[in-house]
């Protein structure tokens, strides 16, 4: 096995990694029609802080943002400009319309950091003639399900029936190794209604988009794709 991830490396510190993610959020275009008091990047940064701090809910995070010490920490650690944290309602209004693709860049940047520092070598999987490859298990999971609430991107279950329901799923993959406790997540692919289509999106279609994105972002990494229950043939050259 190669070099494992070492916390003593400066670029592996939480401060550096969070700053890298925050810089990616700065580049997301502001879709709001009018200029507002709250800088646009504060919205994805606040959402990231909420998830990273493992808050119980948006409402719990909304209550914490009123605390001066909390706002100070959010400004210094998550680079939320002027410590202005949006309310839960406003965060939903601004973040929900964003294309999921806008959130993929941080995943690419973070894996590039691991690769540049030689830590990716620690995840090489060798078995027989298989060398210099990496294991990438891929699977889908549910994100949202409701019988009443929906958005334009929701997939629909039992359409037109009394038990009609709406849902969002996601497809994710991580570079793993049997002897490593750490995993390296790649940018996930949303399973939701695609533009211009009336049919539900599905895991089979999502994995094609996912692997195409992986090939585009990391063309030099040789991957062994691990799937379960996907009755489809996915062709991705050079992987």
C-alpha positions as CSV (number, residue, x, y, z in Angstrom):
1,X,0.0,0.0,0.0
2,X,1.1,3.5,-0.7
3,X,1.0,6.6,1.4
4,X,-2.2,7.0,3.5
5,X,-3.8,10.4,4.2
6,X,-1.7,12.2,6.8
7,X,-3.4,14.9,8.9
8,X,-0.1,16.7,9.3
9,X,-0.1,17.6,5.6
10,X,-1.3,21.3,5.5
11,X,-3.6,20.7,2.6
12,X,-5.4,17.9,4.5
13,X,-6.3,20.2,7.4
14,X,-10.0,21.0,8.0
15,X,-9.2,24.7,7.6
16,X,-7.7,24.3,4.1
17,X,-10.3,21.9,2.9
18,X,-13.2,24.0,4.0
19,X,-11.6,27.1,2.4
20,X,-11.3,25.1,-0.9
21,X,-15.0,24.2,-0.8
22,X,-15.9,27.8,0.0
23,X,-13.9,29.1,-2.9
24,X,-15.9,26.8,-5.2
25,X,-19.1,28.3,-3.9
26,X,-17.9,31.8,-4.8
27,X,-18.0,30.8,-8.5
28,X,-21.6,29.7,-8.6
29,X,-23.6,32.3,-10.6
30,X,-26.2,34.4,-8.7
31,X,-29.6,33.6,-10.2
32,X,-31.5,36.1,-8.2
33,X,-33.0,38.9,-10.4
34,X,-32.2,41.7,-8.0
35,X,-29.2,42.6,-5.8
36,X,-29.8,41.6,-2.2
37,X,-28.2,42.4,1.1
38,X,-27.0,38.8,1.6
39,X,-24.1,37.8,-0.7
40,X,-25.1,34.9,-2.9
41,X,-22.2,32.7,-1.9
42,X,-23.4,32.9,1.7
43,X,-26.3,30.6,0.9
44,X,-24.4,27.5,-0.3
45,X,-21.7,28.2,2.3
46,X,-24.4,28.2,5.1
47,X,-26.0,25.1,3.7
48,X,-22.6,23.4,3.7
49,X,-21.9,24.5,7.3
50,X,-25.2,23.1,8.4
51,X,-24.5,19.7,6.9
52,X,-20.9,19.7,8.0
53,X,-21.9,20.5,11.6
54,X,-24.5,17.8,11.4
55,X,-27.4,20.1,12.6
56,X,-30.6,18.2,13.2
57,X,-32.6,20.4,10.8
58,X,-32.7,23.7,9.0
59,X,-34.8,25.0,11.8
60,X,-32.1,24.1,14.4
61,X,-29.5,25.8,12.3
62,X,-31.8,28.8,11.9
63,X,-31.9,29.1,15.7
64,X,-28.2,28.8,16.1
65,X,-27.5,31.5,13.5
66,X,-29.0,34.1,15.9
67,X,-26.2,33.5,18.4
68,X,-23.3,36.0,18.0
69,X,-20.6,33.4,18.8
70,X,-22.0,31.0,16.3
71,X,-22.2,33.7,13.6
72,X,-18.6,34.7,14.3
73,X,-17.5,31.0,14.0
74,X,-19.4,30.6,10.7
75,X,-17.7,33.7,9.3
76,X,-14.2,32.6,10.3
77,X,-14.4,28.9,9.6
78,X,-16.8,28.7,6.7
79,X,-16.0,32.2,5.2
80,X,-19.6,33.4,5.3
81,X,-19.1,37.0,4.4
82,X,-19.9,39.5,7.3
83,X,-21.4,36.6,9.3
84,X,-24.7,37.1,7.5
85,X,-26.4,33.7,7.7
86,X,-29.7,33.4,5.8
87,X,-32.9,32.2,7.4
88,X,-34.1,28.6,6.7
89,X,-36.9,29.9,4.5
90,X,-34.7,32.2,2.5
91,X,-32.1,29.4,2.1
92,X,-34.7,27.1,0.6
93,X,-35.8,29.8,-1.8
94,X,-32.3,30.5,-3.1
95,X,-30.6,27.1,-2.9
96,X,-33.4,24.9,-4.2
97,X,-33.4,26.3,-7.7
98,X,-29.7,25.6,-8.2
99,X,-28.7,23.0,-10.7
100,X,-27.1,20.0,-8.7
101,X,-24.2,20.2,-11.1
102,X,-23.2,23.5,-9.5
103,X,-22.2,21.5,-6.4
104,X,-19.9,19.0,-8.2
105,X,-16.7,21.2,-8.4
106,X,-15.7,20.8,-4.7
107,X,-15.6,17.0,-5.0
108,X,-13.2,17.3,-8.0
109,X,-11.0,19.9,-6.2
110,X,-10.8,17.8,-3.0
111,X,-9.8,14.6,-4.8
112,X,-7.2,16.5,-6.8
113,X,-5.7,17.7,-3.5
114,X,-5.5,14.0,-2.3
115,X,-3.9,13.0,-5.7
116,X,-1.3,15.9,-5.7
117,X,-0.1,15.0,-2.3
118,X,0.4,11.3,-3.2
119,X,-2.2,10.1,-0.8
120,X,-4.3,8.4,-3.5
121,X,-1.6,5.8,-3.8
122,X,-2.8,4.4,-0.5
123,X,-6.0,3.4,-2.2
124,X,-4.5,1.4,-5.0
125,X,-6.0,-2.1,-5.2
126,X,-3.8,-5.0,-6.4
127,X,-5.2,-8.4,-7.1
128,X,-3.4,-10.8,-9.4
129,X,-2.8,-9.0,-12.7
130,X,-4.9,-6.1,-11.6
131,X,-2.6,-3.2,-10.6
132,X,-2.7,0.5,-10.3
133,X,-6.5,0.4,-10.2
134,X,-8.9,1.8,-7.7
135,X,-12.2,0.4,-6.4
136,X,-15.3,2.5,-7.0
137,X,-18.5,1.1,-5.5
138,X,-21.6,2.9,-6.8
139,X,-25.1,2.8,-5.4
140,X,-28.3,4.8,-5.2
141,X,-30.2,6.0,-2.2
142,X,-33.3,8.0,-1.4
143,X,-33.2,11.7,-0.4
144,X,-36.8,12.8,-0.3
145,X,-40.3,11.2,-0.3
146,X,-43.7,12.8,0.2
147,X,-47.3,12.2,-0.7
148,X,-48.0,16.0,-0.8
149,X,-45.0,18.1,-1.3
150,X,-43.3,18.2,-4.7
151,X,-41.2,20.3,-7.1
152,X,-40.8,20.4,-10.9
153,X,-37.8,18.0,-10.7
154,X,-39.6,15.4,-8.6
155,X,-40.0,11.9,-9.9
156,X,-43.5,10.6,-9.5
157,X,-44.6,7.3,-8.2
158,X,-48.1,5.9,-8.9
159,X,-48.9,8.9,-11.1
160,X,-52.6,9.6,-11.4
161,X,-53.6,7.3,-8.6
162,X,-54.8,8.1,-5.1
163,X,-51.5,7.1,-3.6
164,X,-49.5,9.3,-5.9
165,X,-46.1,10.3,-4.3
166,X,-43.1,12.3,-5.2
167,X,-39.4,11.5,-4.6
168,X,-35.8,12.4,-5.2
169,X,-33.0,9.9,-5.2
170,X,-29.3,10.2,-5.7
171,X,-26.5,8.1,-7.1
172,X,-23.1,8.2,-5.3
173,X,-19.7,6.5,-5.4
174,X,-16.6,6.5,-3.4
175,X,-13.0,5.4,-3.9
176,X,-12.4,2.8,-1.2
177,X,-9.8,0.2,-0.1
178,X,-10.4,-2.8,2.3
179,X,-7.5,-1.6,4.5
180,X,-8.4,2.1,4.6
181,X,-11.0,3.5,7.0
182,X,-11.2,6.7,4.9
183,X,-13.2,6.8,1.7
184,X,-12.9,9.4,-1.1
185,X,-16.4,10.5,-2.4
186,X,-16.8,11.6,-6.0
187,X,-19.5,14.1,-7.1
188,X,-22.9,12.3,-6.8
189,X,-25.5,12.3,-9.6
190,X,-29.0,13.5,-8.9
191,X,-31.8,11.1,-9.9
192,X,-34.6,13.5,-10.7
193,X,-36.8,14.6,-13.6
194,X,-34.6,15.6,-16.5
195,X,-35.2,18.7,-18.6
196,X,-37.5,18.1,-21.5
197,X,-38.6,14.6,-20.4
198,X,-41.9,13.4,-19.0
199,X,-40.6,10.0,-17.8
200,X,-39.0,9.5,-14.4
201,X,-35.3,9.4,-14.2
202,X,-33.8,6.1,-13.0
203,X,-30.6,4.6,-11.6
204,X,-29.6,3.1,-14.9
205,X,-29.6,6.5,-16.7
206,X,-28.0,8.3,-13.7
207,X,-25.0,5.9,-13.7
208,X,-24.2,6.7,-17.3
209,X,-24.1,10.4,-16.5
210,X,-22.2,9.7,-13.3
211,X,-19.5,7.6,-15.0
212,X,-19.2,10.1,-17.9
213,X,-18.6,12.9,-15.3
214,X,-16.0,10.8,-13.5
215,X,-14.1,10.1,-16.7
216,X,-14.2,13.8,-17.6
217,X,-13.0,14.9,-14.1
218,X,-10.4,12.2,-13.5
219,X,-9.4,10.8,-16.9
220,X,-6.1,9.3,-15.6
221,X,-7.5,7.3,-12.7
222,X,-8.1,3.6,-13.6
223,X,-11.3,2.5,-11.8
224,X,-12.9,-0.9,-11.1
225,X,-16.6,-0.1,-11.0
226,X,-18.6,-2.2,-8.4
227,X,-22.3,-2.3,-8.9
228,X,-25.2,-4.2,-7.3
229,X,-28.5,-5.1,-9.1
230,X,-28.0,-2.9,-12.1
231,X,-29.2,-4.9,-15.1
232,X,-27.5,-2.7,-17.7
233,X,-24.3,-2.5,-19.7
234,X,-22.4,0.7,-19.2
235,X,-19.6,1.5,-21.6
236,X,-17.0,4.0,-20.4
237,X,-13.7,3.7,-22.2
238,X,-10.3,4.0,-20.5
239,X,-11.8,3.0,-17.1
